[in-house]
C-alpha cells in the first residue's frame, strides 16, 4: 500500500470490532498482511476461528488477556495487568519490526488507554512512527483528543436501540 491512513471506530454502539474485522478480511482478500491486536480480551470468540482459516495472511495477537472487566479487578491485579500490558506491548513492537503488516487493527486500545495500561503518549508515538504504507484501525470508546487529532477517519457507532437493554447477553457467532 502506498499510503496507509489512521482510522478510528468509536462510540457506544455495536459494531466497532465487527467493522474493523470486515476491513481486515477485505484486505486479506486483496493479498494484504493483516494483524488484529486485541487488548483486554480473554474469552474465546468467533473471530479466532475465522482468522485461523487465513493463518498465512491474518494474525491474531492479544495484550492483557483477561476474562474479567478491569474495574472488577483488585488493585494488585490491576497493577499486575498493567505491568503485563507494558511487557506485551514492547514484545509486540519488536515482533512488528520483524513482521511488517499492511493493516494493523488495535482492538479496544481506547479501553487500554482509559485504564492506564497503555499511555496516550505511547499510542501517539506509535502512530507518528508507523510505516508510511501501513493502515491502522483503532477501536473503542472514549477516544482521547490527542489520539483523535492523529486520525484521518473517525466513525462513531451510535446506539439507537439494542437488545442488550432487554437483557439479551452476547451470543456466539453474533457478538462473540
DADA-V167441 format. One record per residue. SS is DSSP state (hx for helix, st for strand, lp for the rest). PHI is phi in whole degrees, -180 to 180 (* if undefined). OMEGA is omega in whole degrees, 0 to 359 (none if undefined). Layout:
BEGIN
[[SS,PHI,OMEGA] [SS,PHI,OMEGA]]
END
This chain:
BEGIN
[[lp,*,183] [lp,-69,180] [lp,-131,176] [lp,-102,181] [lp,-107,178] [st,-112,180] [st,-115,175] [st,-127,172] [st,-113,187] [st,-137,176] [lp,112,182] [lp,-93,181] [lp,-91,178] [lp,-74,170] [lp,123,183] [hx,-66,179] [hx,-67,180] [hx,-60,179] [hx,-64,180] [hx,-64,178] [hx,-65,177] [hx,-58,177] [hx,-63,180] [hx,-61,180] [hx,-67,176] [hx,-61,180] [hx,-64,177] [hx,-60,178] [hx,-61,178] [lp,-100,175] [lp,89,180] [lp,-83,173] [lp,-90,186] [st,-128,171] [st,-127,172] [st,-104,177] [st,-107,182] [st,-98,177] [st,-104,171] [lp,61,176] [lp,-117,181] [lp,-134,183] [lp,-73,177] [lp,-78,184] [lp,-125,182] [hx,-60,181] [hx,-64,177] [hx,-62,178] [hx,-62,182] [hx,-64,181] [hx,-63,181] [hx,-59,179] [lp,-73,183] [lp,-123,188] [lp,-49,185] [lp,-76,184] [lp,-122,186] [st,-130,183] [st,-110,175] [st,-114,175] [st,-133,179] [st,-132,175] [st,-125,178] [lp,69,181] [lp,-60,178] [lp,-155,176] [lp,-100,182] [lp,-117,172] [lp,-72,184] [hx,-54,185] [hx,-70,178] [hx,-91,180] [lp,-78,174] [lp,-69,179] [hx,-59,179] [hx,-63,179] [hx,-65,178] [hx,-65,178] [hx,-63,179] [hx,-62,179] [hx,-66,178] [hx,-62,178] [hx,-62,178] [hx,-61,181] [hx,-63,179] [hx,-63,179] [hx,-63,182] [hx,-69,176] [hx,-63,179] [hx,-62,178] [hx,-64,179] [hx,-64,180] [hx,-60,177] [hx,-65,177] [hx,-61,183] [hx,-64,177] [hx,-61,182] [hx,-87,184] [lp,-132,183] [lp,-57,181] [lp,-121,175] [lp,-86,181] [st,-132,177] [st,-125,178] [st,-105,178] [st,-103,188] [st,-81,181] [lp,65,176] [hx,-68,179] [hx,-65,178] [hx,-66,178] [hx,-63,178] [hx,-70,182] [hx,-58,181] [lp,-91,175] [lp,74,182] [lp,-85,173] [lp,-131,183] [lp,-83,174] [hx,-59,179] [hx,-61,179] [hx,-63,181] [hx,-68,179] [hx,-62,178] [hx,-63,179] [hx,-60,179] [hx,-63,181] [hx,-61,185] [lp,-100,183] [lp,-63,174] [lp,-60,184] [lp,-54,185] [lp,-92,182] [lp,-97,174] [st,-85,178] [st,-122,175] [st,-119,178] [st,-111,179] [st,-124,174] [lp,130,180] [lp,-83,172] [lp,59,179] [lp,-74,176] [lp,-65,180] [hx,-55,180] [hx,-62,180] [hx,-80,181] [hx,-62,177] [lp,-62,182] [lp,-84,186] [lp,-80,173] [lp,-97,181] [st,-146,174] [st,-130,176] [st,-115,178] [st,-106,174] [lp,-87,183] [lp,-112,178] [lp,-77,173] [lp,-100,180] [lp,-153,182] [lp,-147,180] [hx,-66,174] [hx,-58,180] [hx,-66,176] [hx,-97,176] [lp,94,178] [lp,-77,180] [lp,-90,181] [lp,-61,185] [lp,-117,178] [lp,-59,177] [lp,83,179] [lp,-115,178] [lp,-106,179] [lp,-146,none]]
END
